[in-house]
Amino acid sequence: MNQFSLIGFLILAVVVATFSVQNSGEAVVKFIWWQFQSSLVVMILISTALGAIMAIFLSLPGTFRLRMRLREQSQHIAELEQRLRERETTRTRDTPDTR
């Protein structure tokens, strides 16, 4: 799955870069009392970067939740393996030698 994600990301980056270069006019951004004028290429790249950063931040809680669950399950597996080893040692001690 990681290779498909990387290929998809690279294709998207090429599309955004091509779109940005082909639309290189001036852009004015107005928000409440703030006004900013720059190249449209810069605006597109900044908007894309901010979108990627927001997507990363939105995926963080799920990632942390999965890591915590993985850690808990690893600890549970270790406990079960320890109990299994203890049972095997008691079973080998309880069985009489038939030599």
C-alpha contacts under 8 A as a table, 3 or more apart, distances in Angstrom:
res1	aa1	res2	aa2	distance
1	M	4	F	5.29
1	M	5	S	6.32
2	N	5	S	5.02
2	N	6	L	6.13
3	Q	6	L	5.06
3	Q	7	I	6.12
4	F	7	I	5.11
4	F	8	G	6.01
5	S	8	G	5.04
5	S	9	F	6.02
6	L	9	F	5.03
6	L	10	L	6.14
7	I	10	L	5.13
7	I	11	I	6.18
8	G	11	I	5.15
8	G	12	L	6.13
9	F	12	L	5.08
9	F	13	A	6.07
10	L	13	A	5.00
10	L	14	V	6.21
11	I	14	V	5.18
11	I	15	V	6.22
12	L	15	V	5.07
12	L	16	V	6.12
13	A	16	V	5.16
13	A	17	A	6.01
14	V	17	A	5.10
14	V	18	T	5.99
15	V	18	T	5.17
15	V	19	F	6.05
16	V	19	F	5.06
16	V	20	S	5.99
16	V	44	I	7.91
16	V	45	L	7.67
16	V	48	T	7.99
17	A	20	S	5.05
17	A	21	V	6.18
17	A	45	L	7.77
18	T	21	V	5.28
18	T	22	Q	6.17
19	F	22	Q	5.27
19	F	23	N	6.21
20	S	23	N	5.26
20	S	24	S	6.47
20	S	40	L	7.15
20	S	41	V	4.67
20	S	42	V	7.93
20	S	44	I	6.23
20	S	45	L	7.24
21	V	24	S	5.65
21	V	41	V	6.20
23	N	40	L	6.59
23	N	41	V	6.66
24	S	39	S	6.28
24	S	40	L	5.34
24	S	41	V	5.37
25	G	39	S	5.91
25	G	40	L	5.43
25	G	41	V	7.62
26	E	37	Q	7.19
26	E	38	S	5.83
26	E	39	S	4.57
26	E	40	L	5.38
27	A	37	Q	5.71
27	A	38	S	5.53
27	A	39	S	5.72
27	A	40	L	5.17
27	A	43	M	7.55
28	V	35	Q	7.06
28	V	36	F	5.70
28	V	37	Q	4.35
28	V	38	S	6.55
29	V	35	Q	5.67
29	V	36	F	5.12
29	V	37	Q	6.24
30	K	33	W	7.27
30	K	34	W	5.84
30	K	35	Q	4.49
30	K	36	F	6.53
31	F	34	W	5.21
31	F	35	Q	6.39
38	S	42	V	6.89
38	S	43	M	7.13
39	S	42	V	5.41
39	S	43	M	6.56
40	L	43	M	4.98
40	L	44	I	6.10
41	V	44	I	5.26
41	V	45	L	6.21
42	V	45	L	5.20
42	V	46	I	5.99
43	M	46	I	5.15
43	M	47	S	6.00
44	I	47	S	5.13
44	I	48	T	6.09
45	L	48	T	5.08
45	L	49	A	6.10
46	I	49	A	5.09
46	I	50	L	6.09
47	S	50	L	5.13
47	S	51	G	6.11
48	T	51	G	5.06
48	T	52	A	6.25
49	A	52	A	5.11
49	A	53	I	6.19
50	L	53	I	5.04
50	L	54	M	6.10
51	G	54	M	5.11
51	G	55	A	6.18
52	A	55	A	5.07
52	A	56	I	6.26
53	I	56	I	5.11
53	I	57	F	6.27
54	M	57	F	5.10
54	M	58	L	6.10
55	A	58	L	5.09
55	A	59	S	6.25
56	I	59	S	5.21
56	I	60	L	6.36
57	F	60	L	5.27
57	F	61	P	7.92
58	L	61	P	6.90
59	S	62	G	5.61
59	S	63	T	6.31
60	L	63	T	5.00
60	L	64	F	6.10
61	P	64	F	5.18
61	P	65	R	6.07
62	G	65	R	4.99
62	G	66	L	6.14
63	T	66	L	5.16
63	T	67	R	6.20
64	F	67	R	5.06
64	F	68	M	6.15
65	R	68	M	5.21
65	R	69	R	6.23
66	L	69	R	5.06
66	L	70	L	6.06
67	R	70	L	4.99
67	R	71	R	6.13
68	M	71	R	5.08
68	M	72	E	6.18
69	R	72	E	5.05
69	R	73	Q	6.09
70	L	73	Q	5.11
70	L	74	S	6.05
71	R	74	S	5.08
71	R	75	Q	6.23
72	E	75	Q	5.15
72	E	76	H	6.18
73	Q	76	H	4.91
73	Q	77	I	6.06
74	S	77	I	5.06
74	S	78	A	6.18
75	Q	78	A	5.04
75	Q	79	E	6.22
76	H	79	E	5.07
76	H	80	L	6.20
77	I	80	L	5.07
77	I	81	E	6.07
78	A	81	E	5.09
78	A	82	Q	6.16
79	E	82	Q	5.08
79	E	83	R	6.25
80	L	83	R	5.05
80	L	84	L	6.11
81	E	84	L	4.98
81	E	85	R	6.19
82	Q	85	R	5.11
82	Q	86	E	6.23
83	R	86	E	5.03
83	R	87	R	6.20
84	L	87	R	5.12
84	L	88	E	6.16
85	R	88	E	5.07
85	R	89	T	6.20
86	E	89	T	5.20
86	E	90	T	6.24
87	R	90	T	5.12
87	R	91	R	5.95
88	E	91	R	5.01
88	E	92	T	6.13
89	T	92	T	5.19
89	T	93	R	6.21
90	T	93	R	5.05
90	T	94	D	6.06
91	R	94	D	5.10
91	R	95	T	6.25
92	T	95	T	5.46
93	R	96	P	7.58
